[in-house]
Amino acid sequence: MTERRKAERLQASGAAAVQARFGRGIECTVRNMSRDGACLVFVHRQTALPKEFSLTLARESASRPCRIVWQSSYRVGVQFVGEC
């Protein structure tokens, strides 16, 4: 498989929450992360995530706007973007 990432991803294991514009947050775990994006893992299969949302890491107070790049049953790859 050809690596297409521009930035190296580092292994991570931290609690986070996905927050859409309207609605409650959905808890997840950050599996790995780079300056450009992250891989999120959910306890329950996520079929109704919005294409763009904010990601808040438990260890940070600020949220990061994200866009879904790929999605499988329990994992979602996101790219960090300017605005949601």
N, C-alpha and C positions, 0 to 999 in steps of 0.2 A: 504494500500500500504506500502511496506517495504522500509524504507529509506536506500539507498545504498551509500550515499555520505560519504566520509571520513572526510570532514571538513564542519563546519557549514557555511551556506550561509547567508549573510546579505542582507537585502533589499537595493536596490540602484536605483537611477534614474539619470543616467548620459549619456551624449552624447558620442558616440564613432564612430569609422570607421573601417570597415573590409578592409584590403588591401591584395590582392593576389599578387603573384610575379610580374605579368604583368597585367596592367589594372588600372582603376581608383578606388578610394575608394568607398565603399558603406556605407552610414550613417545608424546607428542603435542606440538603447538605451540599456544600460545595466540594466536589471530588477533586478537581484541579482548577488552576486559574493562571492566567497570564495578564499582561497589561491590556490585552485586547479582548479577552473573553473568559468564559468559564464553562465547566461541565457541572450541571446540577443533577442531583439524585433525589427523587421523591419517594416517600414511603408508599404512596398509593399511585396507581397509574394516572397520568395527567392527560386528558384528552381535550380539555377546554381552556387551555392557557391562551391568553391573548398573544398576538405576534410581538407586541412591544409591552414592556412592563418595567417596573423598578425593582432592583434587587438590593435588599438591605442585609449586610453581614452582621451577625450578632456582635462581633468585636468592634464594629464601626457604627457611628451614629448617622452618617450620611448614606444615602442610597445611590445606586448607579443605574442609569437608564440602560436597558438591554433590548436586544432584538433576537428572536429565536432564529438560529441558523440550521439546526437539525433537531429531530426529536424521535426518540424511541419510547417504548412503553414506560419505563421508569426514569429515563435520563433525558436531559435537554441540554443542547449546546447553545450557548448564547454569545453574542458579540456585544461589547460595551459600545454605546452610541452617545451622541450629544444630548438629545432630548427624546423623551417618550411622548 
